[in-house]
Each structure stands twice: as structure tokens, then as C-alpha cells.
């Protein structure tokens, strides 16, 4: 597992083994991260999905 710089992870979020989270990313509370999340996004849900780009 690799978590980038400036990442916010909401309470109760579950990050599965082997998942990478890019820099400047926000993971919503209660999300279940089962695959890699790219840089500069907001991702939420179960399974966790990108809902917004932060360009």
C-alpha cells in the first residue's frame, strides 16, 4: 500500500492491501478502497469511485 502526499482519509474508511492512493486526494468517510485511486481527485463510496477531479 502506498499513500501519497497531502491525502485526506475520512473516518471509517477501509483501504485494502496493495492499493495506491495518489497525491492531493481525498477519500470520503466510510469508503472502501479496493483499487488504485489517481492523483488530484475526490473519491467516495463502496466500492470507492472518483466523483470529482481537483485540477
Backbone as JSON, one array per atom type, in Angstrom:
{
  "sequence": "XXXXXXXXXXXXXXXXXXXXXXXXXXXXXXXXXXXXXXXXXXXXXXXXXXXXXXX",
  "N": [[0.84, -1.17, 0.0], [0.52, 2.23, -0.81], [0.4, 5.52, 0.16], [-0.05, 8.72, -1.0], [1.33, 12.12, -0.83], [-0.23, 14.79, 1.03], [-2.82, 13.69, 1.4], [-6.16, 13.15, 2.33], [-8.02, 11.16, 4.48], [-11.13, 10.02, 5.19], [-12.99, 9.35, 8.24], [-13.45, 5.97, 9.31], [-12.93, 4.85, 6.86], [-11.95, 2.16, 4.73], [-9.05, 0.71, 3.58], [-7.9, -1.44, 1.28], [-5.37, -4.06, 1.13], [-2.44, -3.48, -0.87], [-3.33, -1.35, -2.4], [-2.91, 1.77, -4.05], [-2.81, 5.25, -3.39], [-3.03, 8.32, -4.89], [-1.22, 11.53, -4.83], [-2.53, 14.52, -3.2], [-5.24, 13.81, -2.81], [-8.6, 13.1, -1.77], [-10.31, 10.91, 0.31], [-13.48, 9.79, 0.95], [-15.44, 9.61, 4.03], [-16.08, 6.42, 5.43], [-15.64, 5.05, 3.08], [-14.74, 2.29, 0.92], [-11.83, 1.3, -0.26], [-10.81, -0.39, -2.96], [-9.32, -0.51, -5.22], [-6.66, 1.16, -7.08], [-6.39, 4.7, -6.59], [-6.33, 7.68, -8.4], [-4.18, 10.65, -8.71], [-5.01, 13.92, -7.4], [-7.91, 13.92, -6.94], [-11.33, 13.54, -5.7], [-12.69, 10.89, -4.0], [-15.25, 8.55, -3.26], [-17.42, 6.18, -1.56], [-18.69, 2.72, -1.72], [-18.01, 0.22, -3.69], [-15.11, 2.38, -3.62], [-15.21, 5.27, -5.65], [-14.15, 7.66, -8.1], [-15.37, 10.92, -7.87], [-14.9, 13.52, -8.43], [-12.6, 15.65, -10.1], [-9.68, 17.41, -9.14], [-8.43, 19.66, -10.52]],
  "CA": [[0.0, 0.0, 0.0], [1.24, 3.5, -0.84], [-0.47, 6.69, 0.28], [0.72, 9.88, -1.44], [1.41, 13.32, 0.0], [-1.4, 15.65, 1.12], [-4.02, 12.86, 1.24], [-7.1, 13.17, 3.45], [-8.8, 9.94, 4.52], [-12.24, 10.2, 6.11], [-13.16, 8.37, 9.3], [-14.09, 4.71, 8.99], [-12.58, 4.36, 5.52], [-11.2, 0.91, 4.69], [-8.14, 0.67, 2.43], [-7.48, -2.83, 1.11], [-3.94, -4.23, 0.87], [-1.94, -3.35, -2.24], [-3.94, -0.21, -3.08], [-2.14, 3.02, -4.05], [-3.61, 6.47, -3.43], [-2.18, 9.39, -5.42], [-1.07, 12.78, -4.09], [-3.6, 15.53, -3.22], [-6.5, 13.09, -2.98], [-9.47, 12.99, -0.6], [-11.12, 9.7, 0.37], [-14.63, 10.08, 1.8], [-15.69, 8.8, 5.22], [-16.77, 5.16, 5.22], [-15.35, 4.47, 1.76], [-13.97, 1.05, 0.85], [-10.92, 1.48, -1.39], [-10.41, -1.73, -3.4], [-8.4, -0.38, -6.36], [-5.86, 2.38, -7.03], [-7.07, 5.99, -6.77], [-5.33, 8.57, -9.02], [-3.8, 11.92, -8.1], [-5.87, 15.11, -7.54], [-9.33, 13.6, -7.07], [-12.14, 13.19, -4.54], [-13.27, 9.57, -4.25], [-16.12, 8.12, -2.16], [-18.34, 5.08, -1.8], [-18.37, 1.32, -1.54], [-16.57, 0.48, -3.72], [-14.71, 3.78, -3.77], [-15.17, 5.75, -7.03], [-13.81, 9.08, -8.28], [-16.54, 11.73, -8.17], [-14.51, 14.88, -8.81], [-11.19, 15.95, -10.35], [-9.27, 18.65, -8.47], [-7.42, 20.3, -11.36]],
  "C": [[0.89, 1.24, 0.0], [0.21, 4.62, -0.8], [0.38, 7.92, -0.01], [0.72, 11.02, -0.43], [0.1, 14.1, -0.07], [-2.69, 14.88, 0.82], [-4.86, 12.96, 2.51], [-7.93, 11.9, 3.37], [-9.86, 10.1, 5.6], [-12.34, 9.06, 7.12], [-13.89, 7.12, 8.83], [-13.8, 4.17, 7.61], [-11.74, 3.09, 5.65], [-10.36, 0.91, 3.42], [-7.58, -0.74, 2.35], [-5.99, -2.92, 0.81], [-3.6, -4.08, -0.61], [-2.48, -2.17, -3.02], [-3.02, 1.0, -2.97], [-3.08, 4.2, -4.18], [-2.68, 7.6, -3.82], [-2.14, 10.62, -4.53], [-2.31, 13.65, -4.22], [-4.98, 14.92, -3.45], [-7.27, 13.06, -1.67], [-10.32, 11.72, -0.74], [-12.24, 9.96, 1.38], [-14.77, 9.13, 2.98], [-16.48, 7.54, 4.86], [-16.52, 4.49, 3.88], [-14.57, 3.17, 1.89], [-13.14, 1.11, -0.43], [-10.38, 0.1, -1.79], [-9.49, -1.69, -4.62], [-7.69, 0.98, -6.28], [-6.71, 3.61, -7.31], [-6.02, 6.97, -7.3], [-5.08, 9.84, -8.21], [-4.87, 12.99, -8.36], [-7.34, 14.8, -7.77], [-9.99, 13.51, -5.69], [-12.81, 11.87, -4.88], [-14.06, 9.12, -3.02], [-16.86, 6.85, -2.55], [-17.8, 3.7, -1.51], [-18.88, 0.56, -2.75], [-16.27, 1.94, -4.03], [-14.57, 4.15, -5.25], [-14.82, 7.24, -7.05], [-15.09, 9.83, -8.62], [-16.18, 13.13, -8.64], [-13.01, 14.94, -9.04], [-10.86, 17.3, -9.73], [-8.18, 19.36, -9.26], [-7.35, 21.76, -11.16]]
}
